[in-house]
Amino acid sequence: MLLDILLPSRCASCEALGPALCAGCRDALIRLAPPLCARCGSPGAWPVRRCAECSGRRISFATARAAVVYDARASRFVQAWKERGLRNLAREAAALVAETLSPPDVVALTFVPADGDRSLKRGHRPAESLARELGRIWGLPVDALVRRARAVEQQRGLGLDARRRNVRGAFAPAGPAPARVCLVDDVYTSGATASASASALRRGGARRVEVVTLARAVR
């Protein structure tokens, strides 16, 4: 096709000509594997029920799991997906998640709702796109069960405590939630957004909320 000649496909991570995520970059992504914290999914030297990162915190989700470490290579992929409008990368992201993680024991998937201004600028909603691709792979319905209750500052650049304050009360139920639901987002950084969204789901009736993301920041 003429479009393929004028705008050839490039890898979102290394920008080499070829598929949206080349085999070399795909293989170089660091998959998260046990031992992990049973609660937040942080990798460690041995399995623990609560790690130093989540111990002592009030967390609204039951578990959080991610497919890959959010390192420089994964960051380039995510930025291309979110900020450059490469919507086809949602399918690549979902494939990575489905290859790495077992399907959650839930009756539905939902997603962290996009900020209105940023979604207009991007022209798409990455977390929702990832959830819908995963729903297709896992054979689970996808419902918008969380809504934004107020605007928040961007989380990028904020410290852990500031992130938690920034999203406190930022989400509300969008309707009744099933008892077991999986919340999908693109990146787990501090867990603040995931916990605040999970809290809204619990107010909507969910008894157990599992979190699944493509990538996870590792400290």
Backbone torsions as a table, in degrees:
resi	resn	phi	psi	omega
1	MET	NA	151.2	-178.7
2	LEU	-61.8	-38.6	-179.7
3	LEU	-62.2	-37.6	179.1
4	ASP	-66.6	-29.9	178.3
5	ILE	-75.8	-43.3	-178.1
6	LEU	-74.3	-37.1	-179.1
7	LEU	-128.2	75.3	-177.3
8	PRO	-64.9	147.3	179.6
9	SER	-67.0	139.7	177.8
10	ARG	-131.1	154.0	175.6
11	CYS	-65.9	132.5	-178.5
12	ALA	-67.1	-20.8	-176.8
13	SER	-94.9	-49.9	-176.7
14	CYS	-107.5	-8.6	178.4
15	GLU	67.4	17.6	173.9
16	ALA	-71.8	146.0	177.0
17	LEU	-60.1	136.3	179.4
18	GLY	141.9	-150.7	-176.6
19	PRO	-67.0	167.0	-176.9
20	ALA	-60.4	-29.0	172.8
21	LEU	-139.5	107.7	-173.8
22	CYS	-68.7	160.5	-176.8
23	ALA	-60.2	-38.5	-179.2
24	GLY	-64.0	-46.0	179.6
25	CYS	-69.2	-38.2	178.9
26	ARG	-61.5	-45.4	-179.5
27	ASP	-69.0	-27.1	-177.5
28	ALA	-81.0	-15.5	176.5
29	LEU	-63.0	134.3	-176.1
30	ILE	-85.7	112.1	179.5
31	ARG	-76.5	139.0	176.8
32	LEU	-83.3	125.4	-177.0
33	ALA	-139.7	158.4	178.7
34	PRO	-55.8	153.3	5.4
35	PRO	-79.0	140.3	-178.7
36	LEU	-133.2	158.5	169.6
37	CYS	-65.3	129.9	-177.5
38	ALA	-64.7	-25.1	-176.9
39	ARG	-91.0	-60.0	-171.5
40	CYS	-101.8	-6.8	176.6
41	GLY	82.3	10.3	179.0
42	SER	-69.2	132.7	179.0
43	PRO	-73.4	149.5	179.7
44	GLY	-155.6	-174.4	-177.7
45	ALA	-75.7	-24.2	179.4
46	TRP	-152.3	159.0	179.8
47	PRO	-71.2	138.3	177.9
48	VAL	-136.7	157.8	178.3
49	ARG	-77.3	-39.4	175.9
50	ARG	-139.7	126.5	-178.6
51	CYS	-92.1	178.2	179.8
52	ALA	-61.7	-28.5	-177.3
53	GLU	-71.7	-34.5	-176.0
54	CYS	-113.6	-8.6	179.6
55	SER	-64.5	135.2	178.6
56	GLY	83.9	-4.7	178.9
57	ARG	-98.5	148.2	172.0
58	ARG	-87.7	110.1	-176.5
59	ILE	-116.3	131.7	-173.5
60	SER	-87.1	-13.6	179.2
61	PHE	-97.1	155.8	-179.2
62	ALA	-80.3	-42.9	179.2
63	THR	-146.5	156.4	172.1
64	ALA	-134.9	133.9	179.2
65	ARG	-136.5	145.9	177.5
66	ALA	-133.5	160.0	-177.2
67	ALA	-85.7	-43.3	-172.8
68	VAL	-134.9	159.4	174.9
69	VAL	-73.3	136.7	179.4
70	TYR	-83.4	76.4	177.7
71	ASP	-100.1	-168.9	-175.4
72	ALA	-61.3	-40.0	-178.6
73	ARG	-67.1	-45.6	178.1
74	ALA	-65.0	-36.7	179.6
75	SER	-62.2	-41.9	178.3
76	ARG	-62.1	-40.9	177.9
77	PHE	-61.8	-49.4	-177.8
78	VAL	-63.4	-42.1	179.5
79	GLN	-64.1	-39.5	176.7
80	ALA	-62.8	-40.6	-179.5
81	TRP	-67.4	-47.0	-172.5
82	LYS	-83.9	-43.0	-169.5
83	GLU	-98.9	-21.9	-179.4
84	ARG	-103.0	6.7	173.0
85	GLY	69.6	24.8	-179.4
86	LEU	-84.9	81.7	-171.9
87	ARG	-63.7	-28.4	-178.9
88	ASN	-63.6	-15.6	-179.8
89	LEU	-71.5	-16.8	176.0
90	ALA	-60.7	-37.2	179.3
91	ARG	-68.5	-39.1	176.7
92	GLU	-63.9	-43.0	-179.7
93	ALA	-63.0	-43.2	-179.9
94	ALA	-64.7	-37.9	178.8
95	ALA	-63.3	-40.4	178.0
96	LEU	-63.1	-43.7	179.7
97	VAL	-63.7	-47.2	-176.2
98	ALA	-66.2	-30.7	177.6
99	GLU	-72.7	-27.6	-171.9
100	THR	-99.0	-36.3	-173.8
101	LEU	-112.2	147.3	173.2
102	SER	-75.6	150.0	176.9
103	PRO	-58.9	137.5	179.9
104	PRO	-69.4	151.7	178.6
105	ASP	-86.5	75.2	-176.5
106	VAL	-136.1	171.9	178.4
107	VAL	-103.7	-10.3	179.8
108	ALA	-160.1	158.1	172.2
109	LEU	-108.1	149.2	169.4
110	THR	-138.9	-171.8	-173.4
111	PHE	-150.2	156.7	174.3
112	VAL	-68.9	122.8	-176.3
113	PRO	-67.3	142.4	-178.0
114	ALA	-74.0	149.0	170.3
115	ASP	-67.7	132.0	-174.7
116	GLY	-58.0	-47.0	-177.9
117	ASP	-66.0	-43.1	-177.9
118	ARG	-70.2	-35.0	179.2
119	SER	-69.0	-34.1	175.6
120	LEU	-65.2	-41.4	179.6
121	LYS	-65.7	-42.2	-178.3
122	ARG	-76.9	-30.9	-177.5
123	GLY	82.0	8.3	177.3
124	HIS	-161.3	170.3	-177.7
125	ARG	-122.2	97.6	-172.8
126	PRO	-57.9	-46.2	-177.4
127	ALA	-63.0	-41.5	178.5
128	GLU	-65.5	-42.0	179.5
129	SER	-61.4	-42.2	178.6
130	LEU	-63.7	-43.6	179.6
131	ALA	-61.0	-41.5	-177.6
132	ARG	-69.9	-36.0	175.7
133	GLU	-67.0	-41.1	177.8
134	LEU	-66.6	-37.5	177.2
135	GLY	-60.7	-38.3	177.2
136	ARG	-64.9	-43.2	-177.8
137	ILE	-70.6	-45.0	-174.6
138	TRP	-87.6	-6.4	-179.8
139	GLY	68.0	38.7	-179.1
140	LEU	-119.7	144.3	176.3
141	PRO	-69.5	152.2	178.8
142	VAL	-121.5	123.4	-178.3
143	ASP	-129.3	144.6	174.7
144	ALA	-82.1	98.2	-173.2
145	LEU	-107.0	-6.5	-179.0
146	VAL	-126.9	141.9	176.3
147	ARG	-128.2	159.2	175.1
148	ARG	-75.9	128.2	178.0
149	ALA	-93.7	-22.8	178.7
150	ARG	-161.8	163.6	177.3
151	ALA	-75.8	149.6	177.3
152	VAL	-132.0	157.7	172.8
153	GLU	-70.1	159.0	173.1
154	GLN	-62.1	139.9	-179.5
155	GLN	-74.6	-25.4	-176.3
156	ARG	-57.4	129.2	177.3
157	GLY	91.2	-9.3	179.7
158	LEU	-87.8	148.5	174.9
159	GLY	-74.5	173.3	-174.3
160	LEU	-59.9	-48.3	-179.3
161	ASP	-64.7	-39.9	179.9
162	ALA	-66.4	-35.7	177.2
163	ARG	-62.2	-43.5	-178.8
164	ARG	-66.0	-42.2	177.9
165	ARG	-65.7	-36.7	-175.5
166	ASN	-62.7	-35.9	-176.2
167	VAL	-103.2	0.9	-179.9
168	ARG	-62.2	122.5	-179.5
169	GLY	73.2	12.7	-176.3
170	ALA	-82.6	-13.7	-176.7
171	PHE	-125.0	153.4	179.6
172	ALA	-142.3	159.2	177.1
173	PRO	-63.6	140.1	175.3
174	ALA	-95.6	-3.6	-179.1
175	GLY	164.7	-179.5	178.9
176	PRO	-62.1	136.3	179.2
177	ALA	-105.6	146.5	175.5
178	PRO	-68.3	166.7	-176.4
179	ALA	-63.2	-38.5	-178.9
180	ARG	-122.9	117.9	-175.5
181	VAL	-139.5	149.1	177.5
182	CYS	-109.8	126.9	178.8
183	LEU	-96.6	126.5	-176.1
184	VAL	-110.1	137.0	172.9
185	ASP	-144.9	170.8	-177.5
186	ASP	-81.5	-46.0	-176.2
187	VAL	-134.8	135.9	172.1
188	TYR	-100.2	116.0	-179.9
189	THR	-105.1	-70.7	178.0
190	SER	-107.3	-14.2	-175.3
191	GLY	88.4	-2.2	-176.7
192	ALA	-65.4	-47.3	-179.7
193	THR	-65.8	-42.5	179.4
194	ALA	-61.1	-44.4	-178.3
195	SER	-67.5	-41.0	179.5
196	ALA	-65.9	-39.2	177.5
197	SER	-68.6	-40.7	178.0
198	ALA	-63.2	-35.9	177.6
199	SER	-61.4	-40.5	177.2
200	ALA	-64.0	-39.9	178.0
201	LEU	-63.3	-40.0	179.4
202	ARG	-66.8	-36.1	175.4
203	ARG	-66.8	-24.7	177.5
204	GLY	-84.6	-2.6	175.2
205	GLY	119.8	-7.4	179.3
206	ALA	-68.1	137.2	176.3
207	ARG	-98.8	-27.7	179.2
208	ARG	-137.5	125.0	178.7
209	VAL	-119.5	121.3	173.3
210	GLU	-104.4	143.4	-178.7
211	VAL	-112.5	134.1	176.0
212	VAL	-129.7	130.7	176.4
213	THR	-133.6	160.7	174.3
214	LEU	-65.5	-51.8	-171.5
215	ALA	-128.7	161.2	-180.0
216	ARG	-140.9	130.8	173.9
217	ALA	-69.7	135.9	-179.1
218	VAL	-119.7	123.9	-177.9
219	ARG	-98.3	NA	NA
